[in-house]
Amino acid sequence: MSSTKAKVYIETTIVSYLTARPSRDLIIAAHQQLTRDWWQNRHDAFDLFISQAVIEESSAGDEQAAENRLQVLAQIPVLRLNEAALQLARELVAKGPLPEKAGVDALHIAIATVHGMDYLLTWNCKHIANAEMQSP
């Protein structure tokens, strides 16, 4: 029996905001609260997925913070990085709107796309959730 839930790719900023100590910056604090509210009240309504890129990014930095992030991610299925995703990520940088320094962001987009995710959940508004970004 197949699931009727929408599939959501969880990008690293989500788990980072979910597990971080409350920020004094009002915008970041709001993002953290919205993330916690969504996680508490809505995440069970979706099938969640991550990638190895999310795990690697979540492993970086402060050891305790990384451990907290990885604990949240532990039960979420990991999507495989395949040749189609690598090719799309390369094209997003070479021919598309993403700069070379946004290679990992391109991977997030490509993995979510290739695996047919319904949503890519992120707070990355510079390269991923940026409606103003267009190809040159």
N, C-alpha and C positions, 0 to 999 in steps of 0.2 A: 504494500500500500504506500503510495507516494504522499509526501507532505503537501499540504495546500498553503503552508506558510510562505511568505515572501522571504527570499534569501538576501541576507545583508552581509556585506564585507565590512568588517570592523577594522578601520585604519588605526594606526598607532596613537594618534592624538586622543582618541576616545578612551582607550584604556589608561592613558597618561592622566587625563583629566579626572577619570573615575577614581583613581587611586592616590592622586597627589594630595599633599597637605593643602588645606584651604589657602587660597591666595589673598593677598591684600589688594591686589589690582582688581578693580570692580568688574572689568570685562572678563578677565580670566575667572574670577570667582563666579560670575554668572554662567559662564560656559561649564564650569565644574558642577554647579548646582543643576543645570539643565541635563547634563550628562548623568549625574547620579539619579535624578528623577526618572529619566528615560530608562536607565538600567533597572531601577527598582520596579517601575510600573509597566514597562512596555517590552523589554527585550525578550521576554518569553513568548511574545506573539510572533516572533521571527525565527528563522533558522539562521544562526550566526556562523560566520566563517572568517578565518584569518589566513595569513600566508607566512612563510618563513621570514619574509622581510619584516613583518610585524613582530615576530618573535625576536629577531636580531636587534631591531631598534629598541624594543622593550627591555632587552637584556643590558643595554648600555646605561652608563651613569651610576648614580648612587646605588650601592649594593642592596640596601634594604628596599629602596623604591623599586628597583628592578625585580626583586623577589616578589613584591606586592603585585606588580603588573603581570609577571609570569604566572602567579597563582590564579589570577582572574582568567588568563588565557588558557590555562591547562586543559580545560574540558571542551574548548572550541575546536572543531575540525579545521585542519590545515589544508588549504588548497595547494596543489602542486604547481611549481614553476615549470612550465613546459616551453617548448620552442615557439609555439604560437604567441605566448605571453611575452617572451623575450623579444621576438620580432616586433610586436606591437609597441612595446616599451621603447625600443630603438627608434621606431618611426615617430612616436610622440615627441621624442627629443630632436631627431634629425629633420623631420618634415613638419612637425606639428608645433603646438604652442609652448611646449615646455623647454626651458633652458637646460643646458647640459648638466648644471649642478642639481637639477631636480630628477636625476635618474631613478632614485628610489620612489619618488612620487609617481613617476611614469610606470614603474613596476606595479605599484598598488592599483592604478587605473587599469593597466593591462591585465593583471591577474583577475580582477573583478569582472572585467569585460569578457575575457576568454572563457571564464567559468560560468557565465550567464547569471551573475548576481543581479537582483532586482534593484538593489541600492548599494551605494558605497557611503558608509557613515564616517564623517571626518569633521574635524575642526580646522583642517588645513585650508585656509581661504586664499593662500598665496598661489598655489599651483594646482590644487585638486578641485576645490569648490569655489572656483572663480569664474563667474559668468561672463566677465569682461575679457577673459583670455581668448585670443583668436590666433589662428595660424597667420604667419607673415604673408 
